[in-house]
Amino acid sequence: MDRILFSGNEAIARGAYEAGVKVCSAYPGTPSTEVFEALPQYRDSLYCEWAPNEKVATEVAYGASLAGVRSLCAMKHVGVNVAADPIFTAAYNGVGGGFVIVSADDPSMHSSQNEQDNRHYARAAKLAMVEPSDSQECLDFMREAYRISEQFDIPVLFRTTTRVAHSKSIVTFGEREEQEAKPYARNTRKNIASPANAFLNHPKLEKTLEALEAYGCTSPLNRMELNGTKVGVISASIAYEYAKDAFPADTSFLKLGLTNPLPMDLIRSFAEKVEKLYIIENIDATVIAQSPKMAPYIDQMRENICNCLCIDKDQVNIKATTEEKLGFTGGGLGISSQAVCLIESAFNYAGDDAGAVRTAGCGGCGPSVGTLNQAYKQNAWAAFRGLPRLILYFVFPYTTSARSPGPTGE
């Protein structure tokens, strides 16, 4: 077997080739572009093209899937917004040949206009999601993604980040596995996305996700690395590489590669094996105001949120923007804020000790969530039992006018 230094994107292209993919369509956008720059070297075995936009790329690839061949489409994170219509529909309809969508996210905005986190798309669209952490996994996980897609009749969102896409590491090649095209079979319910068919397909999709969760507990994409019992870390994608570098040698890891749906039984099993459980997570908030300038207040706002939620300051990110003098905020009539908060009750997996050390996440979203705050005061950990991952979208109750000195800090 050949060994070569490959970027994650080059390894994705190689993985698609080895998986027997026949049709590939994409719209260029860093950090995903190099996947399709690397594919033409395999042109004797597959067809690849640049599409006019991400929606067209998705429809070309999905059409090939319905026709019975394995297919691939790729785009940067914001491109998934353009392609959302066919992606959401494809989840309900299912696939013919394996269908994989590469979404390359761009934390820190090295070449993008925002830091959109497309893990939320997998949950919203009810897709299987695979996240590699290095170049070898980009190749191996791509091959496995097609097996998952066909076994469970579901599109797979193959999520990378800039560091995974562009970092290079040694990759061992395999051989191409030719896949015979599946004969097209007339199936009105599966191939026609009418409301009546979608209504019937939705329960089927929910059962598929349940089966996927069970599969995730034994999948080779998810693995435990048991090195000690004091500290355990659950991580995925590039965060796994960072955590491995930062934590001591006796730290145990649950490394997740199939991250939607989450393998809850596997997570509980891992939690039972360690005394403290850490999860890499955060709160991401955006303050929208024409005035005053937010910079003098952001550090205090972060500190207030951390104190309220019993979390570390480096788990909270707050940024500010304007509405370019549009709307009530742009006109200086008020201030608004939007935030995404990921709440983990991971230490509850190990037992019923509600007084455990709060190392696994936040317990509520403070005064801005009303009744949820009351639950937090009583016993948020008990209130969240059975809700291991809760995404809250909310608006901070800042009603400060533009003439006021600044946010209250609540």
DRENGU-159534 format. One record per residue (C-alpha): residue number from 1; residue in three letters; z, x negated, y negated. Coordinates in Angstrom, 1 decimal, decimal comma. Example, Ala and Ser with C-alpha at 12.3 -4.5 7.8 and 13.67 -1.06 7.14 Angstrom:
# DRENGU-159534
PT|1|ala|7,8|-12,3|4,5
PT|2|ser|7,1|-13,7|1,1
END
This chain:
# DRENGU-159534
PT|1|met|0,0|0,0|0,0
PT|2|asp|-0,8|-1,2|-3,5
PT|3|arg|1,9|-1,9|-6,0
PT|4|ile|1,1|-1,9|-9,7
PT|5|leu|2,8|-1,5|-13,1
PT|6|phe|2,1|2,0|-14,3
PT|7|ser|3,1|4,2|-17,1
PT|8|gly|4,5|7,6|-16,3
PT|9|asn|1,3|9,3|-17,5
PT|10|glu|-0,9|7,0|-15,3
PT|11|ala|1,3|7,7|-12,3
PT|12|ile|0,9|11,5|-12,9
PT|13|ala|-2,8|11,1|-12,8
PT|14|arg|-2,5|9,1|-9,6
PT|15|gly|-0,2|11,7|-8,1
PT|16|ala|-2,7|14,4|-8,9
PT|17|tyr|-5,4|12,4|-7,2
PT|18|glu|-3,3|11,7|-4,1
PT|19|ala|-2,3|15,4|-3,9
PT|20|gly|-6,0|16,4|-3,5
PT|21|val|-6,4|18,1|-6,9
PT|22|lys|-10,0|19,2|-7,6
PT|23|val|-10,0|20,7|-11,1
PT|24|cys|-8,2|19,3|-14,2
PT|25|ser|-8,3|20,6|-17,8
PT|26|ala|-6,3|19,5|-20,8
PT|27|tyr|-6,1|19,4|-24,6
PT|28|pro|-5,1|16,0|-25,9
PT|29|gly|-1,7|15,4|-27,6
PT|30|thr|0,7|12,5|-27,4
PT|31|pro|2,8|12,0|-25,3
PT|32|ser|0,5|13,7|-22,6
PT|33|thr|-2,9|12,3|-23,6
PT|34|glu|-3,0|9,3|-21,3
PT|35|val|-2,8|11,5|-18,2
PT|36|phe|-6,4|12,6|-18,7
PT|37|glu|-7,4|9,2|-20,0
PT|38|ala|-6,5|7,9|-16,6
PT|39|leu|-8,1|10,6|-14,5
PT|40|pro|-11,8|9,7|-15,0
PT|41|gln|-11,4|6,7|-12,6
PT|42|tyr|-11,0|9,3|-9,8
PT|43|arg|-14,1|11,3|-10,9
PT|44|asp|-15,8|11,0|-7,5
PT|45|ser|-13,0|13,1|-6,1
PT|46|leu|-12,2|15,6|-8,9
PT|47|tyr|-13,4|17,2|-12,0
PT|48|cys|-11,6|16,7|-15,3
PT|49|glu|-12,3|17,8|-18,9
PT|50|trp|-11,0|18,1|-22,4
PT|51|ala|-10,7|21,8|-23,3
PT|52|pro|-11,1|23,3|-26,8
PT|53|asn|-7,3|24,2|-26,8
PT|54|glu|-4,3|24,4|-24,5
PT|55|lys|-4,9|28,1|-23,7
PT|56|val|-8,4|27,4|-22,5
PT|57|ala|-7,2|24,4|-20,5
PT|58|thr|-4,6|26,6|-18,8
PT|59|glu|-7,1|29,3|-18,0
PT|60|val|-9,6|26,9|-16,6
PT|61|ala|-7,0|25,3|-14,3
PT|62|tyr|-5,5|28,7|-13,3
PT|63|gly|-8,9|30,1|-12,6
PT|64|ala|-9,6|27,2|-10,2
PT|65|ser|-6,2|27,8|-8,6
PT|66|leu|-7,1|31,5|-7,9
PT|67|ala|-10,4|30,3|-6,5
PT|68|gly|-8,5|28,3|-3,9
PT|69|val|-8,3|24,7|-5,0
PT|70|arg|-5,4|22,6|-6,4
PT|71|ser|-5,6|22,3|-10,2
PT|72|leu|-3,9|20,6|-13,1
PT|73|cys|-3,6|21,3|-16,8
PT|74|ala|-1,7|19,1|-19,3
PT|75|met|-0,6|19,3|-22,9
PT|76|lys|2,2|18,2|-25,2
PT|77|his|5,2|20,3|-25,8
PT|78|val|4,0|22,4|-28,7
PT|79|gly|0,7|23,1|-26,8
PT|80|val|2,7|25,3|-24,4
PT|81|asn|3,1|27,7|-27,3
PT|82|val|-0,7|28,1|-27,5
PT|83|ala|-0,9|28,4|-23,7
PT|84|ala|2,1|30,8|-23,3
PT|85|asp|0,0|34,0|-22,6
PT|86|pro|-1,7|32,8|-19,4
PT|87|ile|1,3|30,8|-18,3
PT|88|phe|3,7|33,8|-18,4
PT|89|thr|1,1|36,0|-16,6
PT|90|ala|0,4|33,4|-13,9
PT|91|ala|4,1|33,4|-12,9
PT|92|tyr|3,9|37,1|-12,1
PT|93|asn|0,5|36,9|-10,3
PT|94|gly|1,2|33,7|-8,3
PT|95|val|-1,4|31,0|-7,3
PT|96|gly|-4,2|30,4|-4,8
PT|97|gly|-4,3|26,6|-4,6
PT|98|gly|-1,4|24,7|-6,1
PT|99|phe|-1,2|25,0|-9,9
PT|100|val|0,8|22,5|-12,0
PT|101|ile|1,2|22,5|-15,8
PT|102|val|2,2|19,1|-17,3
PT|103|ser|4,4|19,6|-20,5
PT|104|ala|5,2|16,4|-22,3
PT|105|asp|8,1|16,9|-24,6
PT|106|asp|8,8|14,6|-27,5
PT|107|pro|12,5|14,1|-28,4
PT|108|ser|12,9|12,2|-31,7
PT|109|met|9,4|13,3|-32,7
PT|110|his|7,6|10,0|-32,2
PT|111|ser|4,3|11,9|-32,7
PT|112|ser|5,2|15,5|-33,2
PT|113|gln|6,2|18,1|-35,8
PT|114|asn|9,3|19,3|-33,9
PT|115|glu|11,6|18,6|-30,9
PT|116|gln|10,9|21,7|-28,9
PT|117|asp|12,6|21,7|-25,5
PT|118|asn|10,2|23,3|-23,0
PT|119|arg|12,9|23,6|-20,3
PT|120|his|13,5|26,9|-22,0
PT|121|tyr|9,9|27,9|-21,2
PT|122|ala|10,5|27,4|-17,5
PT|123|arg|13,5|29,8|-17,6
PT|124|ala|11,7|32,3|-19,8
PT|125|ala|8,5|32,4|-17,9
PT|126|lys|10,3|32,1|-14,5
PT|127|leu|8,4|29,0|-13,4
PT|128|ala|9,5|26,3|-11,0
PT|129|met|10,2|23,2|-13,0
PT|130|val|10,1|19,6|-11,8
PT|131|glu|11,4|16,6|-14,0
PT|132|pro|10,7|13,0|-13,0
PT|133|ser|12,7|10,1|-14,4
PT|134|asp|10,4|7,1|-13,8
PT|135|ser|6,8|6,3|-12,9
PT|136|gln|7,3|6,3|-9,2
PT|137|glu|8,8|9,7|-9,4
PT|138|cys|5,9|10,9|-11,6
PT|139|leu|3,6|10,1|-8,7
PT|140|asp|5,8|11,4|-5,9
PT|141|phe|7,1|14,5|-7,7
PT|142|met|3,5|15,4|-8,5
PT|143|arg|2,6|15,5|-4,9
PT|144|glu|5,7|17,5|-4,1
PT|145|ala|5,0|19,9|-7,0
PT|146|tyr|1,8|21,1|-5,3
PT|147|arg|3,6|21,7|-2,0
PT|148|ile|6,2|23,8|-3,9
PT|149|ser|3,5|25,7|-5,8
PT|150|glu|1,7|26,7|-2,6
PT|151|gln|4,8|27,3|-0,5
PT|152|phe|6,4|29,6|-3,0
PT|153|asp|3,3|31,0|-4,6
PT|154|ile|4,3|30,0|-8,1
PT|155|pro|3,1|27,8|-10,9
PT|156|val|5,1|24,6|-11,5
PT|157|leu|6,0|23,3|-14,9
PT|158|phe|6,0|19,5|-14,6
PT|159|arg|8,1|18,4|-17,6
PT|160|thr|8,2|14,8|-18,9
PT|161|thr|9,4|13,3|-22,1
PT|162|thr|8,0|10,5|-24,3
PT|163|arg|10,1|7,8|-22,6
PT|164|val|9,1|8,9|-19,1
PT|165|ala|5,4|9,3|-20,1
PT|166|his|5,1|5,9|-21,8
PT|167|ser|7,6|3,6|-20,0
PT|168|lys|6,2|1,5|-17,3
PT|169|ser|7,6|0,6|-13,9
PT|170|ile|6,4|-0,5|-10,5
PT|171|val|4,6|2,2|-8,5
PT|172|thr|3,6|2,2|-4,8
PT|173|phe|0,3|4,0|-4,1
PT|174|gly|-0,5|6,3|-1,3
PT|175|glu|-3,8|7,8|0,0
PT|176|arg|-5,5|10,9|-1,2
PT|177|glu|-4,9|14,0|0,9
PT|178|glu|-8,0|16,1|0,8
PT|179|gln|-7,2|19,8|0,6
PT|180|glu|-9,7|22,3|1,9
PT|181|ala|-10,4|25,1|-0,6
PT|182|lys|-8,8|28,4|0,4
PT|183|pro|-11,3|31,2|0,8
PT|184|tyr|-11,1|33,8|-1,9
PT|185|ala|-9,6|37,1|-0,8
PT|186|arg|-9,8|40,3|-2,8
PT|187|asn|-6,3|41,2|-3,9
PT|188|thr|-6,1|43,6|-6,8
PT|189|arg|-2,3|43,5|-7,2
PT|190|lys|-2,3|39,7|-7,2
PT|191|asn|-5,3|38,9|-9,4
PT|192|ile|-5,4|41,7|-11,9
PT|193|ala|-2,6|41,5|-14,5
PT|194|ser|-2,3|45,1|-15,4
PT|195|pro|1,1|46,6|-16,3
PT|196|ala|1,3|48,5|-13,1
PT|197|asn|0,7|45,4|-11,0
PT|198|ala|3,1|43,3|-13,1
PT|199|phe|5,8|45,9|-12,6
PT|200|leu|5,4|45,5|-8,8
PT|201|asn|5,1|41,7|-9,0
PT|202|his|8,3|41,2|-11,0
PT|203|pro|10,8|41,9|-8,1
PT|204|lys|8,7|39,6|-5,9
PT|205|leu|9,0|36,8|-8,5
PT|206|glu|12,8|37,3|-8,6
PT|207|lys|13,0|36,9|-4,8
PT|208|thr|10,8|33,8|-5,0
PT|209|leu|13,2|32,2|-7,5
PT|210|glu|16,1|33,0|-5,2
PT|211|ala|14,3|31,3|-2,3
PT|212|leu|13,5|28,4|-4,6
PT|213|glu|17,1|28,0|-5,5
PT|214|ala|18,0|27,8|-1,8
PT|215|tyr|15,2|25,3|-1,3
PT|216|gly|16,5|23,2|-4,2
PT|217|cys|19,8|22,6|-2,4
PT|218|thr|17,9|20,7|0,4
PT|219|ser|14,9|19,5|-1,6
PT|220|pro|14,2|15,7|-1,6
PT|221|leu|13,8|16,1|-5,4
PT|222|asn|17,5|16,7|-5,8
PT|223|arg|19,9|14,0|-4,4
PT|224|met|23,5|12,9|-4,5
PT|225|glu|24,4|9,3|-5,1
PT|226|leu|28,1|9,1|-4,1
PT|227|asn|29,8|5,9|-5,3
PT|228|gly|33,3|7,2|-6,0
PT|229|thr|35,4|10,3|-6,5
PT|230|lys|36,8|9,9|-10,0
PT|231|val|33,8|10,6|-12,1
PT|232|gly|30,6|12,5|-11,4
PT|233|val|27,5|12,9|-13,6
PT|234|ile|24,8|15,6|-13,3
PT|235|ser|21,6|14,5|-15,0
PT|236|ala|17,8|14,8|-14,8
PT|237|ser|14,7|13,2|-16,3
PT|238|ile|15,2|10,2|-18,6
PT|239|ala|18,9|11,2|-19,2
PT|240|tyr|19,5|10,0|-15,6
PT|241|glu|18,2|6,5|-16,5
PT|242|tyr|20,4|6,3|-19,6
PT|243|ala|23,5|7,6|-17,7
PT|244|lys|22,9|5,0|-14,9
PT|245|asp|22,9|2,3|-17,5
PT|246|ala|25,9|3,5|-19,4
PT|247|phe|28,4|4,6|-16,6
PT|248|pro|30,3|2,1|-14,4
PT|249|ala|29,2|1,3|-10,9
PT|250|asp|31,7|3,6|-9,2
PT|251|thr|30,3|6,7|-10,9
PT|252|ser|28,7|9,3|-8,6
PT|253|phe|25,5|11,1|-9,6
PT|254|leu|23,8|14,3|-8,8
PT|255|lys|20,2|13,5|-9,8
PT|256|leu|18,2|16,7|-10,2
PT|257|gly|14,4|16,7|-10,0
PT|258|leu|13,8|20,4|-9,3
PT|259|thr|15,7|21,8|-12,3
PT|260|asn|14,6|25,4|-12,4
PT|261|pro|16,0|27,3|-10,7
PT|262|leu|19,2|25,2|-10,6
PT|263|pro|20,5|24,5|-7,1
PT|264|met|23,9|26,1|-7,7
PT|265|asp|25,3|25,5|-4,2
PT|266|leu|24,4|21,8|-4,4
PT|267|ile|26,0|21,6|-7,8
PT|268|arg|29,2|23,2|-6,5
PT|269|ser|29,2|20,9|-3,5
PT|270|phe|28,9|17,9|-5,8
PT|271|ala|31,6|19,1|-8,1
PT|272|glu|34,1|19,4|-5,2
PT|273|lys|33,6|15,7|-4,5
PT|274|val|34,7|14,4|-7,9
PT|275|glu|37,7|14,7|-10,1
PT|276|lys|35,9|14,8|-13,5
PT|277|leu|32,4|16,1|-13,9
PT|278|tyr|30,2|15,2|-16,9
PT|279|ile|26,9|16,9|-17,9
PT|280|ile|24,5|15,6|-20,5
PT|281|glu|24,1|18,5|-22,9
PT|282|asn|24,1|19,4|-26,6
PT|283|ile|24,0|21,9|-29,4
PT|284|asp|20,9|21,9|-31,6
PT|285|ala|21,1|23,7|-35,0
PT|286|thr|18,8|24,0|-38,0
PT|287|val|20,0|25,0|-41,4
PT|288|ile|17,4|26,7|-43,6
PT|289|ala|18,1|26,5|-47,3
PT|290|gln|16,1|25,8|-50,5
PT|291|ser|19,3|24,6|-52,2
PT|292|pro|21,8|23,0|-52,2
PT|293|lys|20,9|19,9|-50,3
PT|294|met|22,5|19,9|-46,9
PT|295|ala|22,9|16,2|-46,3
PT|296|pro|26,4|16,0|-47,9
PT|297|tyr|27,7|18,8|-45,6
PT|298|ile|26,1|18,0|-42,2
PT|299|asp|28,8|15,6|-41,0
PT|300|gln|31,6|18,0|-41,8
PT|301|met|29,7|20,9|-40,2
PT|302|arg|29,3|18,8|-37,0
PT|303|glu|33,0|18,0|-37,0
PT|304|asn|34,0|21,6|-37,5
PT|305|ile|31,8|22,8|-34,6
PT|306|cys|33,2|20,0|-32,4
PT|307|asn|36,8|20,9|-33,2
PT|308|cys|36,1|24,6|-32,5
PT|309|leu|34,4|24,0|-29,2
PT|310|cys|36,4|21,0|-27,9
PT|311|ile|33,3|18,8|-27,5
PT|312|asp|32,3|15,4|-28,7
PT|313|lys|30,5|14,9|-32,0
PT|314|asp|27,5|13,3|-30,3
PT|315|gln|26,8|16,5|-28,5
PT|316|val|26,0|18,4|-31,7
PT|317|asn|22,9|17,9|-33,7
PT|318|ile|22,3|19,6|-37,1
PT|319|lys|19,3|19,3|-39,2
PT|320|ala|18,1|21,0|-42,4
PT|321|thr|14,8|22,3|-43,7
PT|322|thr|13,4|24,6|-46,5
PT|323|glu|11,2|27,7|-46,5
PT|324|glu|8,9|26,1|-49,1
PT|325|lys|10,2|28,7|-51,6
PT|326|leu|9,2|31,6|-49,4
PT|327|gly|11,5|34,5|-48,3
PT|328|phe|15,1|35,1|-49,3
PT|329|thr|16,1|31,5|-48,4
PT|330|gly|13,2|30,0|-50,2
PT|331|gly|14,0|32,2|-53,3
PT|332|gly|17,5|30,7|-53,4
PT|333|leu|19,1|34,0|-52,4
PT|334|gly|20,9|32,7|-49,4
PT|335|ile|21,2|30,3|-46,5
PT|336|ser|20,4|30,9|-42,8
PT|337|ser|20,8|28,8|-39,7
PT|338|gln|19,5|29,0|-36,2
PT|339|ala|21,0|27,3|-33,2
PT|340|val|20,6|26,9|-29,5
PT|341|cys|23,8|26,3|-27,6
PT|342|leu|23,9|25,3|-23,9
PT|343|ile|27,2|26,3|-22,3
PT|344|glu|28,2|24,7|-19,0
PT|345|ser|31,3|25,7|-17,0
PT|346|ala|30,6|23,1|-14,3
PT|347|phe|34,2|22,2|-13,6
PT|348|asn|34,7|25,8|-12,4
PT|349|tyr|32,4|25,1|-9,4
PT|350|ala|35,1|22,9|-7,9
PT|351|gly|37,8|25,6|-7,9
PT|352|asp|39,9|28,0|-9,9
PT|353|asp|41,8|25,6|-12,2
PT|354|ala|41,0|27,1|-15,6
PT|355|gly|43,2|24,4|-17,2
PT|356|ala|41,0|21,6|-16,0
PT|357|val|40,0|18,8|-18,4
PT|358|arg|37,2|20,2|-20,5
PT|359|thr|34,6|17,5|-19,8
PT|360|ala|31,7|19,6|-18,7
PT|361|gly|30,7|21,5|-21,8
PT|362|cys|31,7|23,9|-24,6
PT|363|gly|33,7|27,1|-24,1
PT|364|gly|32,3|29,4|-26,7
PT|365|cys|30,3|29,4|-29,9
PT|366|gly|33,1|29,9|-32,5
PT|367|pro|33,5|32,6|-35,1
PT|368|ser|29,7|33,1|-35,3
PT|369|val|29,6|34,9|-31,9
PT|370|gly|32,2|37,6|-32,5
PT|371|thr|33,5|39,0|-29,3
PT|372|leu|32,6|35,8|-27,4
PT|373|asn|35,0|33,9|-29,6
PT|374|gln|37,8|36,4|-28,6
PT|375|ala|37,0|35,6|-24,9
PT|376|tyr|37,3|31,9|-25,7
PT|377|lys|40,7|32,4|-27,2
PT|378|gln|41,9|34,3|-24,2
PT|379|asn|40,3|32,2|-21,4
PT|380|ala|36,6|31,5|-21,9
PT|381|trp|36,5|29,5|-18,7
PT|382|ala|37,4|32,6|-16,6
PT|383|ala|35,1|34,8|-18,7
PT|384|phe|32,2|32,5|-17,9
PT|385|arg|32,8|32,2|-14,2
PT|386|gly|29,6|32,9|-12,4
PT|387|leu|27,6|32,2|-15,5
PT|388|pro|27,1|28,4|-15,1
PT|389|arg|24,2|28,2|-17,7
PT|390|leu|24,2|30,5|-20,7
PT|391|ile|21,8|30,1|-23,5
PT|392|leu|22,9|31,7|-26,8
PT|393|tyr|20,6|32,1|-29,7
PT|394|phe|22,5|33,0|-32,8
PT|395|val|22,6|32,8|-36,6
PT|396|phe|25,6|31,2|-38,4
PT|397|pro|27,3|33,7|-40,7
PT|398|tyr|26,6|31,7|-43,8
PT|399|thr|26,2|34,1|-46,8
PT|400|thr|26,6|31,4|-49,4
PT|401|ser|24,3|32,0|-52,4
PT|402|ala|22,2|29,2|-53,8
PT|403|arg|24,6|28,9|-56,8
PT|404|ser|27,6|28,2|-54,5
PT|405|pro|28,7|24,6|-53,9
PT|406|gly|27,8|24,7|-50,2
PT|407|pro|28,5|26,1|-46,8
PT|408|thr|32,1|27,2|-46,0
PT|409|gly|32,2|25,0|-42,9
PT|410|glu|33,3|27,7|-40,6
END
